[in-house]
Amino acid sequence: MLEEKTFIEGISTPDNDRHFVTSLARGLQILQAFRPGEGPVGNNELAKRTKLPRSTVSRLTSTLLQLGYLTYRKSLGKYEPSPAVLSLGYTFLANNKMRLLARPLMHDFARQVGLGVALATRVRLHMMYVETARGGDESTLRLETGSYLPIASTSIGRAFLCKLPEGERQFLLDHVRRKNPADWSEIKKGFEAAQKDFSEYGYCLSLGEWDSSFCAVGTAARDNSSGDVVAFNCGGSSYLVTEAILRENVGPRLVALARNIEVMCGLD
């Protein structure tokens, strides 16, 4: 008898797909439930985050512990990812062509504008930083590689969505709506404004919508040979980085950086 599958945000999982291994998907859900900087997490909290039964979570954490992907802190009765998890992420970072091409350009960009710039890709309904370059301005938001940002209320997530084909974009926005029914009206309004900017200027903004003290501009690039899409953002404290600065200076330069990456991808 096939095991019943659960709704996984941002993932298409047809009920009649016999190649879909639910137990594997749930094990990966456990690994993705840990958050940067929070320390060990117990089974009860993991069950709450993944919406899986506690008995299922207990079996999964035990298995991941035996495989070496989790460490158990006996004094706390909680788990945290082990260094083995890092090896999985490093393989992606080392093999990602767009990241490798973008890295030196991002560091030059950060020095020129004095603000941090980041490169991200999608993980379900979030954008995950896979490369960052710090500028000289202390007002820059200090997020590191591996940090997650919501896809629909940040400039980097909105830019990523705008770059996708219509079908993929609507699929993800539908999942955002299902996850955030109470906030959907405001989320939709913000995205539609961002989509208009992206169509006209090649970038979109988030002016304090994700973090009230932070303003950012985002754009995206596609490797037409593989279809891969990545997004970039740049910004800083809303006290120093105004909408005018983002629109007149940072935004156009960030779009130029993304277009350079697309050209470089086509040179292989």
Buried (B, 14 or more C-beta within 10 A) or exposed (E): EEEEBEEBEBEEEEEEEEEBEBEEBBBEBBBBBBEEEEEBBBBEBBBBBBEBEEEBBBBBBBBBBEEEBBBBEEEEEBBBBBEEBEEEEEEEEEEBBBBEBBBEBBBEBBEEBBBBBBBBBBEBBBBBBBBBBBBEBEBBBEBEBEBBBBBBBBBBBBBBBBBBEEEBBEBBBEBBBEBBEEBBEEBBEBBEBBBEBBEEBBBBBBBEBBBEEBBBBBBBBBBEEEEBBBBBBBBBBBEBBEEEBBBEEBBBBBBBBBEBBBEBBEEE
